[in-house]
Amino acid sequence: MSKNQIGQQRLLTLLTDFGDRDVYVGVMKGVIAQINPVLAVVDLTHQIPPQSLATARFCLMNAYPYFPIGTVHVAVVDPGVGGNRRAIAVEFSQGFLIGPDNGIFSGVLTQSPAITAVELTNLNYWRTPQPSRTFHGRDIFAPVGANLASGVPLKQLGQEIDPATLVQLDVGVCYQTTTGATGCIQYIDSFGNLVSNIPGNYVQGKTWCVQAAGLTIPGCETYSDVKLGEVIAIIGSHGWVEIAINSGNAHLQLQINLQDTLEMIIH
């Protein structure tokens, strides 16, 4: 790698479902360091539930706006590893996405559409031309991400593909109604908060409630608007309507799960 390429380097982030018990994340970082030892790497999270594409989609969608323009996001939640799914790199207005074409980037790309997409077919940027059938994070995505972040042009990484062919993940639809909106749960965080796909601007400045699991849940502004242990609907920091329990776990206590439906009603 040339000094010129080092001068052009970008920030690189990692998101996986690998956890921290095994060495998988460390190995990916080792591969990155072999290519560019001074590259800045940020761990978004490695605690995505195993194979949870919907969780990966949500986390990446809600993280990318907080990074500098040009950041390279490597995301590896890849239940189809070694199969027919494509390995891709995508340019969008805020930066780049690298990982499997299985829908994990579809949340980002609904907010900021793809400019260019390539299938990662140039073996010169892989760690090895014979990658493991089970660890493309190490052998394809980490090295490609390091090269891209170090200044290699996107179109050198492989064959250009039509962004319209990228896989879209079905996480349920939100639509407005005459009384409010109907949506579903798109994410459950580590506190057990149930994040819907209803945008917070639908209820901003209004009196509203949510109906879910046979309950009518008041829409409030802060957790302290209800007593400890009470259920509340609120606009989370990510900008979506969510169901929570003040100092409790809504997921466990209400038994509401991913893609379960809810109604938002404006009074």
N, C-alpha and C positions, 0 to 999 in steps of 0.2 A: 504494500500500500504506500502511495506516495505522500510526501508532506502536503501536497496540494489537496489530496483527498482528506487528510486529517484536518486540515483547515476548514473543510466544508462539513464536518461531522454534525450530526443531529442528535438530539436526545432519543433514547430508545426505552420503551416500556415493555414489561412482561406481564402477561396474565395467563394463568394455567389452572388446572384442577389437580396439580401434582401434590399439593400439600407441602409440609416441611419435614416429614419423617424420613423420606428417601432423599437420595442425592440428585434427583432429576433436575431440579432447578439450578443447583450448584454446577452441575455438568453443563447445562445450557450457558451459564455465565462464563464458564471456562472456555467454551467454544467461541463465545463472543470476544473474550479477552485475547485469545490466540490471534484473532483477526485485527482487533484494535484495542489494545490494553488501556487506552485512556478514554474510551467511550463511556459516557455517563448512562447508567442503566437504573431505571426506577421500577420497583416491584409494585404493580397495581394491586394484585392479590394472587395468591396461589391456593386459596381456600374455596374456589368454586366447587360445589358438590360434584362428585365424579360424573362425567358425561352430561352435565346440565347445560345444554346449549342456551336455554332461555336465560339462565342466570348470567352466563358469560356475555350474552348479548346485552342485557340490561347494564351490567357493570361497566362494560366498555363504552356504551352509549352515554353513560352519565359521568364518565371520567375524562373523555377526550377534550371537552371544552376548556379544561383547566391546564392544558399543556401548550407550550409554544408552537406556533405555526411550524410545520415541517417535522414534527415528532413522528417517529416510527413506532407503531404499536404492534408488537408480536403477541398474538393470542393463540394459545394451544389448548383447546378443549376439543378432543378429536376422536370420538368413538368409532369413526370410519377409517382410522389410520391404517395404511397399507392396502386399502381397497381402491374403489374407482373414483372416489371424491378427488377433486382437483386441489392442488396446492397453489395458492394465489398471493399476489401482491396487488394492492389497490391504492391509487392516489385519489385523495379527496381534498377539499379546500383547506383543511386543517393539517394535513400530513399524509401518512401512509399506514396501511393495514396489511399485516402479513399473517397468514395462517391457512387453515383448511377452509374450503368453500362449502360450508355446511350451515350457513345462516347466522353465525355468531357476529358477523359484521353488518347484518341487515338493519339493526337499530341505528347505528351510526349513519348508515347510508340513506335512511329515510329522512334524516335531519340534514345531512350534507352529502348530496349524491356523488357517486363515483365520477371522476374525470377520466381516468385511464385504469385499465385492469390488465394484468398479465397472468398467465399460467406459468409457474416456476419450472421451466423446462431446461434452463441453462445450467448444466451440471457443474460448470466451472465455479459457480458460487455456492454449491453444496459442500458439506464437509467431506463427503465421499460420493462417488458415482454409484455406489451400491449401498444405499441407506438401509438402516434397520426397518423392518416391516412394522415395528411397534413404537419407534421413537423418532418421528419426523421432527419433533421439537429440537432435538439435538442435531440431527443430520441435515435438515433442510431449513427450517424456519429460523433458528438462531443464527446460523451463518449468513443466510440471505439478509436477515434483518441487520446484522452487523455491517455487511457490505453496503447495503442501501444507506444506512445511517452514516457511513464513512464516505459517501459521495458517489457511489456507483449509480448511474442513471437507472431508473425503473425499467425502461424498455430493454436494457441489457440482460435483465433477469430471466426473460423467457418470452413466450409467444403471446402477443396481444390478443385479448379476448373481448367480446362484447359485454360491457357491464350489465346489460339487460339480462344476461344469462346467469348472473350470480344467484346463488340459492337464497331464497327468502324464507325466514323462519316464521312459522305460524304461531303467534303468541296470543291470538284472540283479537277481536275488533272492538274498538270503542266508537260509539256513535251517539250523537245528541238526540234527545227525544223532546216532546212537547213539555215535559216536566223536569227535564234535567239531562241525564246521560246514563247509558248502560255500558258497562265495561267488565273487565275481569282482573284477576290478580296476576301481575306479570313478574313479581319478584318478592322474595321473603328474605329480609336481612337477618343478621346474627342476633338481633334483639327480638325477633319474631314479629316485627312490624310487617304488615301486609300491604305491599305497594301495588296500587292499581294502575291501569293504563289510561285513567281519566286525567287529563291535564288540569293542573291547579287553577289555570286562568278561567276555567269554566265556572268556578265558584268564588273567585276572588271578589270580596266586597259584598257577598250575598249571604242570606240565611239559608242553610242547607243541611241535609242529613244524608246518610248512606243506609241502605237496606241490604243486609247480607246475613246468611245463616239464620234467618228468622228474626233478626234483631233490627231495630231502628236505632242508628248510631248518630249522635249529634255531631255536626261539623263545628269545629272549634279552631282557635288560633294557636294555642299552646297546650302542652300536656297538662299544665297546672290548672287548666280550665275545668278539669274534672277531679274527683277524689282519687286517691290511690286505689288501684285495682279496677277502676271503671274503664269502660270501652270508649274510645274517642275516634273520630275521623278528623284528619288534619292534612294540610298541605306540607309534605316533607321538604327537606332541603334540596332534593332533586327536582322539585316542581310538580310532582304527581300527587294525587289524592291517595292517602293511605289510611289503613285501619290500625290502631294501636291500642294498647292497654297501659295506662299510667303505672309505670314501675312493674309491668307484667309482660307476658309473652302471648301476643294475640294469636299467633299460629297454633301454639299448643293448647291454649284455653278455648279457642273458638273452633278449632279443627277445620279451618279454612285453608285451602291449598292452592297451588299454582293453577291458573286458568279457571278457578271457580268464579262465577259471575257475581256482580253486585250492581245495585242501582243507586245512582246519585239523584236526589230530588231537591229542587230549589223551591223554597216556600215563598 
